[in-house]
Amino acid sequence: YIHFSIPSKNMMLVDIQEKLGIKKTKLCSISDTRWSCRFKNCKMVMEHYSSIIKVLKYEIEENTDKNVANAIGILYTMEKTSFLVHLFVLHEILLIINILSNKLQEK
């Protein structure tokens, strides 16, 4: 999340999504008390995985700023099979927590 909180990185992500013809979505701020933010970000990463990978690869190829080391680390982690497995498991857990959180907030 932190890497894409930089406005220029977030705009690159939106531009890639637009070029791929997919719905434009930004990562939202993480909150310690809002489970919905965590769920939305996890869902966004799942739905826009390919555009995130493309942005990271572009950033690494261009090598134009000091955050390249971060991009390399994030890309390395995201391309591991274990990351994808954990992402899907986390999504299912956060989905349940989000439903429960919403129900509790209704009362």
Sequence and secondary structure as in RCSB ss.txt:
>XXXX:A:sequence
YIHFSIPSKNMMLVDIQEKLGIKKTKLCSISDTRWSCRFKNCKMVMEHYSSIIKVLKYEIEENTDKNVANAIGIL
YTMEKTSFLVHLFVLHEILLIINILSNKLQEK
>XXXX:A:secstr
 GGGGSHHHHHHHHHHHHHHT          SS HHHHHHHHHHHHHTHHHHHHHHHHHHHH  STTHHHHHHHH
HHHTSHHHHHHHHHHHHHHHHHHHHHHHHHH 
